[in-house]
Amino acid sequence: MPDIIYLRPDGRRKYLSINKHQATTRGKHSKWVSINIEKDLFDYADYGNYTKTPNTNLSWICSKGNMWGIMQDRSSIGTNNQQFGFFQQPVNVNDEWHGYPVIPFSKERLNIPNDLLIRLVTDGILDTDDIPMIIKKKRI
């Protein structure tokens, strides 16, 4: 399957589903369970809420400029039971964002920065009891 541009409302970040992270492809890259999960998770991260309502909260963006997402029911979003999606900030402002499932069981060095973890607890997305497990890259 080719890369897919996700058409989004005007004023929202642009998103590109990269072929190597789609469940139907081969290779060792982390893969989304489905394109619909990928799109929903990006929307939640971009809007900063599960209702996809603009201007109610800030995006789930960390101090490094990257976005992170988790499903409301904490279900798996990746084919290896990952629960968090990582969306790297594009190098150029006009480029599309893209992302992939990362935590738990991530072999990469990616960690959700503390500033975002605190915000997700404050907003009621996560519980304080979840934080040690996330830091250890375990399922919550």
N, C-alpha and C positions, 0 to 999 in steps of 0.2 A: 504494500500500500504506500502511496507517496505521502510526502509531507502535506498537512492539511491546514489551511488558514482558517481560523475560527472567527467568523464575522461577529462583531460585538457592537453594542450601541455606541453612537458618537460620544466622544469624550472618555471612553473607557480604554484601558490598555489593549493593544493588539496582541493576539496570541497565535503561535504556530505550533501545531502538533508535529513533532519530529518523528519520522518513520521509525528510526531505531528504537524508540521508546513505546511503540505500539505493540500490543499483545500478539499480533499476527506475524511479527518479524522474528528472524533468528538472530542469534548473537547473545553476548553476555551482558548487554546493557540492561539496566532496570527498566521494567515495562509496566505501563498502566494496565489495570484490569480491563478497562474499556475506554473508548474515546469519550463516551458520555460522562464517565467518572472524572476523566482528565479535565473536560470542559467545566463541569460543576465545581471541581476543586479550585480551578483557576478563578472562576467567578467568585466563590466564597472568599478566596484570598484577596482578590481585587476590591470587592465591595466591603470586606471586613465584617461580613455577617452572612447568615445562612438564608436570609430572605432575598438576597440580591437587590437590596434596597439602597439606592444611591444616597450619599450624604448623611447616613445615620452614624457611621463610624469611619475611622481611617482604615485603609487597607492593612492586611496582616503583613506589614513590611518591617524588616528589621533595620538596625542601625547601619548595616552594610549595604542597604538598598535592595536586598532580595526579598521575595515574598515566600511565605510558607502557608500550607493549608492542611486541614484535617477535616474529615467528615464529621458531621454532628453526632452520628452514632458510633464514631471511632472505628468504623469498619475498615477492612483492608482496601487500599487503593492501588496496590501493586501486586504483580503476580507472585511475589515472594512475601506476601502478607505485610508489606510496608503500610504504615498508617499516616505518614506525613509526605506531602509533596513539596518539592523545592523548585522555585521559579527564579532563575537567575536574572538579575537586572541586565538588560541589553547594553552593549558597549555604546551604541548610537541611539539617541533619543527616539528616532523614527523607526527603529527596528522592532520586530515582534519579540515578545517574551516567549520563552519555552521552558518546559520543566520536566521533572521526572520524580518517581517515588524514591524516598531515601531512608526513612527511619521507621521502624527499627531495623536492625541487622545490616546496617549500611557499612560497607567496607571503606567508604570514603571518609574524609576528614570533616564532612559537613556536620555542624552542630547548630541548633537553633540558638541564636544569641539571647542572653539573659533579658535584654530589654523587651524582646518580643514575648518571651515566656511570661514575664511579669504582666504585660498587657493582656495576654490571653487568659491569665488567671483573673485579673481585674474585670475583664469583660465577661467572665463566666464561661468561657470556652473550655478551659482546663481547670482542674483542682490543684491546690498546692501539693497534694499527695502524688500527683502525676509527674511533677518536675524531676525527682530523683530517677524515676524510670526512664524518662525521656533523655536525661543526661547520660544514662548508662546505655542508651539505644536499645531499650527493651519495650515490648508492647505495653500499652496502658489499658 
